[in-house]
Amino acid sequence: MNWFWMIVGTYLIYAAAMVAMHPRVIYPFGPDVFDNPTFHQEVVSDRDVAMAIADGDDDLAVLFFMGNGGALAYFTFSLDAHQNAGRTVAAMEYPGGGGIPGRASEARLKADALAAYDWLATQHAGPIAVHGFSLGTGLAIHVAAAREVDAILLDAPYATLCALMTKASYLPACYLPGVQKWRSIDDVTALSAPVLIQHGTADQLIPIAYSAQLAAAMEEAGLAVTFHAVEGATHNNLPGQPGYQDRITAFLAEVQK
């Protein structure tokens, strides 16, 4: 039976190594600094949250949370969707990416996201929508569960990020101590705002079935959910697909009626 215990021991060593290393997988943030001249930078709250802000004429402001590229320079299509419509955009920058000092974690990013909302609410008297892409959908949902928002926009979301980790690692990531689990589904019952989900049918990083699971939980909780399966779109090219901006504009127009 020595072989059995050798296999068990090897698996446990692998599990411990993956728990220690998994933040590098979740947060492979890029270094490119966001230097769009239409945005200005602010460091807000006593948490020193870095924000990029573009002022608009629309009554609605959008609090944007990017994906795990970690640098706003990689998310221009998403930001353009709002700037082109004249909305004020406040985009949170992540510690460890885009030249922002610090190190990301689920707890830190979620606390920073709430601080970003609280700051924006003091600056903007009108309605606020939250918009998240991929990893950032967990932040958008978390903020919407804890604060008053008028709309929730989600691009390629997940129900639980740890389920994706489980599939990739062959480890029960949702049950392992020390794993940052990103369980968006746990916040669903605290939501009240209408939700727009866009997800590419060719997304291999976060398959569309994961957002369908999230949407089903939202509908079961009584939320108004608009779900668009974007034919042929992958994870990274979703915001650049024809109709992406138009779907956001039409959804927000209904919300603002």
N, C-alpha and C positions, 0 to 999 in steps of 0.2 A: 504493500500500500504506500510505499515511499513516494511513488510517482504521483499519487493522488495529493499528498500533502505538498509536494513540490509545485503542483499546478495551483493549488489553493494559495500557497505562499506567493507565487509569482503574480497571481491575480490581485492579491491584497497589496503587493508592492506597486503594481500598475495603478490600482485605484488610488493609493495615497499620492503617487506622483501626479496623477491627473487632477486630483483635488488641489494640489499645490500649484499646478501650472494653468488651471483652467481660466483664471483671469486674463492671461495673455491671449487666449483664444477669443474670449468675449470682447476684449478691448484692444484690438490690434491697430491702435489709432495712428493715423498718418500725421506727418509733421507740417504739412503745407498750411501756411498762415492765410487766413481769410482777409483779403485786402480790397474788397469791393468798395469803391469810393462812394456808393450810394448809401452805405451803412456807416454808422458811427459806433464806437465801442464804449461800453460802460462796465464798471465793476460794481456790483450792487450787493446790498445786505451785508451783515456782519460775517457772512459766509464767503465773501469775496467771489461771488459768482460772476463769471465773464459773460457778457451779453453783447450781441451785435444787433443794432436797431436801425430800421429804415422807416421813416415816417411816411404815412399815407393820408389820403383824404377821406377814405371810407370810415364809417362809424365803427366798423369791426376791426379789432386788432387780433393778430394771430401769434400765439406763443408756439414756436417751432422747436422740435426735438429731433435731431438728426440720427442717422444710423451709426453702426460701429466703425465706420470710416474715421469718425472722431474729429474731423476737421470740416468746417462749413464750406471750405473751398470745393468739396466734392458734391455739394447738394444744391447747386445753382438752379437746376430745373425746378426743384420744390420751392425754393425761395422766389423764383421768377413767377410762379403760379399766383402768388399773392401780390408781389410788387406790380405785376402787369395789370392787376385789377384795382390797384390803388389802395390796398390794405396796408395798415401799419404792421410791420413784422418785427417781432422780438425773438431772436434765435439764441438759444443757450449754447455756449461753447463748453466743451468737456475738458476737465483737467487731464493732462497727459496727451492731448492731441492739439494740432493746429497751433503749436507754440504756446499753449496755455500750461503753466506749471501745475504740478500735482499728479495724483494718481487716482484713477477712477475705481469705483466700486458701486454695487447696486445701492447700498445704503447712502453713500455720498451723493450719487447722481439724483436719487429720489428726494433727498433733503434739499439739494440745490434747486431742483425743479420747482418745489413748493416755494422756495425763497424767490425764484425768478417770477413766478406767478404773483406773489404778494407784492413784489416791486412793481410789476407791470400794472397791477390793479390800482396802485397809487398814482400812476402816470397817465392812465387811460380811463376816461369816464364811461366809455361805451362798452358794448358787448365784447367778450373775449372768446375766441375759439382756440382749442389746442390741436396741434397737428404733429403727428409722429411718424417717422419712417423707420421700419424694421426695429432695431433695438429701442429707438425713441418712442415707439408705440407704447412700450411699457411705462415710460415717463408720462406721456400724454394721458393714458388711462389712470395712472396714479394721481396725477393732479386733478383730473376731472372727478375722481372719487372723493377727493378731500376738499375741493374748492368749487365755487359756482362758475360753471362755464356754459356757454351758449351752444357750442357745437364741438364734436370730436371727429377729427379727420385722421384716419389710420391707413398707412401705406404698408402693405406686406406685414401685417401683425401676426402675433402668435398667441396661443392661449397660455402656454408655459414654455419658457425658453429652455428649462431643464429637460423637457421632453425631447427637444432637438439634441441636447447634449447626450441624452441616453441613447438615441439612435446612432449618433456619431461615435460614441465611445464604448458601447456595450457595457455600460455601468448604470446602476439605478440612480442617476444623478439627482432626481427629485427627492430622494430619501437620504442622500449622503450628507453628513454634517460637514459644514465648511464650504458647501457649494452655494454660489449666488444663483438663486433659482429663478428669479424674474417670473413670478406667477401672476400674470395679468388677470387671469380668470378669477382670482380671489377678490379683485376690486370691482367686479362687474355689478354686484348687487348694490353697490353704493353709487352707481352712475344714474344720471337722470337726463342728460342732454342727448339729442339725436346724433346718430353715428353714421359716418360715411366710411366704408372700407373699399379700397382698391387693391387688387392683388393680381399679379400676372399668372397666367395658366402655365407658363414655362419656367416658373420660379423653382430652382432646384435647391437654393440655400434655405428658404423657408417655404416649403410646398404649400400650395393654396389650401389644402385640407386643414392646415393648422389655423388659418384665419376663418375658415368655415366653421370649425369647432368653436372658436371665440364668438362668431356671429350668432350661432345657435344658442349659446349661453346667454348672450345679450337679449335676444328675442324672447327667450324663456323668462328673463327677468323683466320683460315688459318694455324694453327700449325700442325706439324706432330706428331700425337699421337699414341703410341702403348699401347693398353689396354689388360691386362691379368686378366680375372676373374679366380681366383685360387679356384678350386672346393673343397668345404668342409672346407676351411680355415676360422678361426675365426679372430677377431681383433688382439688378442694378439699372436697367433701362426703363423701369416702370414710369418714373416721372417724365421721361422724354417721349412717351407714347402719344399719338394723336388722341385728343379727347380728354387727356388727363386734367388740364386746366379747366376745360369747359365743364367737366363733371363737378369739380370743386365749386366753380362759380354758380352753377345751377343749384347745387345742394345748399350753399350758403344763402342764396337768394330766397329759397323757401324758408330757411331758418329765420331770416330777418324780417319776414312778412309780419 
